[in-house]
Amino acid sequence: MEKYIKFAVTAKGTQTLSLSDVTLIECQTTTSTHVHYQVAQKAVLDHAADAGQTIRESLQNAMVALHQSDWKQTSADWIPPIAITDVLVSPL
């Protein structure tokens, strides 16, 4: 079953990320977190400075919790600890 994380992006409203085929969540810089997929794509989440990698940890924990939930629960809201200012999905 496909599962999705929904979250707010400043001035863009609610955005959705797929949990399918996620291979890595990394704090690329202090202001961007990357979600890598097996299909040679990545989602880049821009945010204010996050030296403690709280965005990466929070997103990873939300994804794990959703994967562990009942198969009928296909989406969950994620409230980032720091506001997400932009999100872009692009090829690697």
ChimeraX commands (.cxc) that place a marker at each C-alpha (Angstrom):
marker #1 position 0.00,0.00,0.00 radius 0.5
marker #1 position 1.33,3.43,-0.96 radius 0.5
marker #1 position 1.81,5.79,1.99 radius 0.5
marker #1 position 2.29,9.56,2.08 radius 0.5
marker #1 position 3.45,12.25,4.50 radius 0.5
marker #1 position 1.60,15.58,4.32 radius 0.5
marker #1 position 3.14,18.82,5.60 radius 0.5
marker #1 position 2.79,22.58,5.31 radius 0.5
marker #1 position 5.13,24.63,3.14 radius 0.5
marker #1 position 5.27,28.39,3.69 radius 0.5
marker #1 position 3.17,30.23,1.07 radius 0.5
marker #1 position 2.54,26.96,-0.84 radius 0.5
marker #1 position 0.04,25.19,1.38 radius 0.5
marker #1 position 0.02,21.48,2.08 radius 0.5
marker #1 position 2.49,19.32,0.16 radius 0.5
marker #1 position 2.77,15.53,0.00 radius 0.5
marker #1 position 5.77,13.19,-0.12 radius 0.5
marker #1 position 5.62,9.52,-1.00 radius 0.5
marker #1 position 7.23,7.04,1.36 radius 0.5
marker #1 position 7.70,4.46,-1.40 radius 0.5
marker #1 position 11.29,3.63,-2.27 radius 0.5
marker #1 position 12.92,6.15,0.09 radius 0.5
marker #1 position 16.58,5.17,0.43 radius 0.5
marker #1 position 18.05,8.03,2.45 radius 0.5
marker #1 position 17.09,11.18,4.32 radius 0.5
marker #1 position 20.06,13.48,4.78 radius 0.5
marker #1 position 20.80,16.94,6.05 radius 0.5
marker #1 position 22.61,18.22,2.94 radius 0.5
marker #1 position 23.29,21.67,4.43 radius 0.5
marker #1 position 22.02,23.43,7.53 radius 0.5
marker #1 position 19.20,24.88,5.40 radius 0.5
marker #1 position 18.18,21.91,3.24 radius 0.5
marker #1 position 17.16,18.31,3.88 radius 0.5
marker #1 position 17.16,15.80,1.01 radius 0.5
marker #1 position 14.96,12.72,0.65 radius 0.5
marker #1 position 16.49,10.29,-1.87 radius 0.5
marker #1 position 14.44,7.69,-3.75 radius 0.5
marker #1 position 15.48,4.48,-5.56 radius 0.5
marker #1 position 14.03,5.84,-8.79 radius 0.5
marker #1 position 16.88,8.41,-9.13 radius 0.5
marker #1 position 14.84,11.29,-7.76 radius 0.5
marker #1 position 15.14,13.42,-4.69 radius 0.5
marker #1 position 12.94,15.81,-2.77 radius 0.5
marker #1 position 14.70,18.89,-1.42 radius 0.5
marker #1 position 13.13,20.57,1.60 radius 0.5
marker #1 position 14.38,24.10,2.25 radius 0.5
marker #1 position 14.12,25.54,5.76 radius 0.5
marker #1 position 15.75,27.92,8.24 radius 0.5
marker #1 position 19.10,26.92,9.73 radius 0.5
marker #1 position 18.95,23.51,11.43 radius 0.5
marker #1 position 22.39,22.68,12.82 radius 0.5
marker #1 position 20.94,19.91,15.01 radius 0.5
marker #1 position 19.33,18.06,12.06 radius 0.5
marker #1 position 15.93,18.16,13.76 radius 0.5
marker #1 position 14.11,18.24,10.39 radius 0.5
marker #1 position 15.84,15.04,9.24 radius 0.5
marker #1 position 15.18,13.23,12.51 radius 0.5
marker #1 position 11.58,14.39,12.77 radius 0.5
marker #1 position 10.77,13.44,9.15 radius 0.5
marker #1 position 12.50,10.06,9.52 radius 0.5
marker #1 position 10.57,9.32,12.72 radius 0.5
marker #1 position 7.26,10.32,11.06 radius 0.5
marker #1 position 7.98,8.06,8.08 radius 0.5
marker #1 position 8.89,5.09,10.28 radius 0.5
marker #1 position 5.76,5.58,12.39 radius 0.5
marker #1 position 3.56,5.67,9.29 radius 0.5
marker #1 position 5.21,2.52,7.88 radius 0.5
marker #1 position 4.56,0.75,11.18 radius 0.5
marker #1 position 0.91,1.81,11.25 radius 0.5
marker #1 position -2.05,-0.21,10.06 radius 0.5
marker #1 position -2.06,-0.82,6.30 radius 0.5
marker #1 position -5.34,1.09,6.03 radius 0.5
marker #1 position -3.64,4.30,7.21 radius 0.5
marker #1 position -2.20,5.62,3.96 radius 0.5
marker #1 position -1.21,9.12,5.03 radius 0.5
marker #1 position -0.20,11.12,8.05 radius 0.5
marker #1 position 0.35,14.77,8.82 radius 0.5
marker #1 position 3.87,15.77,9.76 radius 0.5
marker #1 position 4.47,18.98,11.68 radius 0.5
marker #1 position 8.11,19.98,11.11 radius 0.5
marker #1 position 9.98,21.47,14.09 radius 0.5
marker #1 position 11.17,24.27,11.75 radius 0.5
marker #1 position 9.00,25.76,9.00 radius 0.5
marker #1 position 9.59,24.32,5.53 radius 0.5
marker #1 position 9.97,27.25,3.11 radius 0.5
marker #1 position 10.08,25.31,-0.17 radius 0.5
marker #1 position 10.02,21.78,-1.56 radius 0.5
marker #1 position 11.28,20.60,-4.94 radius 0.5
marker #1 position 11.28,17.09,-6.43 radius 0.5
marker #1 position 13.87,16.59,-9.15 radius 0.5
marker #1 position 16.08,13.95,-10.77 radius 0.5
marker #1 position 19.40,13.25,-9.06 radius 0.5
marker link #1:1,2 radius 0.2
marker link #1:2,3 radius 0.2
marker link #1:3,4 radius 0.2
marker link #1:4,5 radius 0.2
marker link #1:5,6 radius 0.2
marker link #1:6,7 radius 0.2
marker link #1:7,8 radius 0.2
marker link #1:8,9 radius 0.2
marker link #1:9,10 radius 0.2
marker link #1:10,11 radius 0.2
marker link #1:11,12 radius 0.2
marker link #1:12,13 radius 0.2
marker link #1:13,14 radius 0.2
marker link #1:14,15 radius 0.2
marker link #1:15,16 radius 0.2
marker link #1:16,17 radius 0.2
marker link #1:17,18 radius 0.2
marker link #1:18,19 radius 0.2
marker link #1:19,20 radius 0.2
marker link #1:20,21 radius 0.2
marker link #1:21,22 radius 0.2
marker link #1:22,23 radius 0.2
marker link #1:23,24 radius 0.2
marker link #1:24,25 radius 0.2
marker link #1:25,26 radius 0.2
marker link #1:26,27 radius 0.2
marker link #1:27,28 radius 0.2
marker link #1:28,29 radius 0.2
marker link #1:29,30 radius 0.2
marker link #1:30,31 radius 0.2
marker link #1:31,32 radius 0.2
marker link #1:32,33 radius 0.2
marker link #1:33,34 radius 0.2
marker link #1:34,35 radius 0.2
marker link #1:35,36 radius 0.2
marker link #1:36,37 radius 0.2
marker link #1:37,38 radius 0.2
marker link #1:38,39 radius 0.2
marker link #1:39,40 radius 0.2
marker link #1:40,41 radius 0.2
marker link #1:41,42 radius 0.2
marker link #1:42,43 radius 0.2
marker link #1:43,44 radius 0.2
marker link #1:44,45 radius 0.2
marker link #1:45,46 radius 0.2
marker link #1:46,47 radius 0.2
marker link #1:47,48 radius 0.2
marker link #1:48,49 radius 0.2
marker link #1:49,50 radius 0.2
marker link #1:50,51 radius 0.2
marker link #1:51,52 radius 0.2
marker link #1:52,53 radius 0.2
marker link #1:53,54 radius 0.2
marker link #1:54,55 radius 0.2
marker link #1:55,56 radius 0.2
marker link #1:56,57 radius 0.2
marker link #1:57,58 radius 0.2
marker link #1:58,59 radius 0.2
marker link #1:59,60 radius 0.2
marker link #1:60,61 radius 0.2
marker link #1:61,62 radius 0.2
marker link #1:62,63 radius 0.2
marker link #1:63,64 radius 0.2
marker link #1:64,65 radius 0.2
marker link #1:65,66 radius 0.2
marker link #1:66,67 radius 0.2
marker link #1:67,68 radius 0.2
marker link #1:68,69 radius 0.2
marker link #1:69,70 radius 0.2
marker link #1:70,71 radius 0.2
marker link #1:71,72 radius 0.2
marker link #1:72,73 radius 0.2
marker link #1:73,74 radius 0.2
marker link #1:74,75 radius 0.2
marker link #1:75,76 radius 0.2
marker link #1:76,77 radius 0.2
marker link #1:77,78 radius 0.2
marker link #1:78,79 radius 0.2
marker link #1:79,80 radius 0.2
marker link #1:80,81 radius 0.2
marker link #1:81,82 radius 0.2
marker link #1:82,83 radius 0.2
marker link #1:83,84 radius 0.2
marker link #1:84,85 radius 0.2
marker link #1:85,86 radius 0.2
marker link #1:86,87 radius 0.2
marker link #1:87,88 radius 0.2
marker link #1:88,89 radius 0.2
marker link #1:89,90 radius 0.2
marker link #1:90,91 radius 0.2
marker link #1:91,92 radius 0.2
view
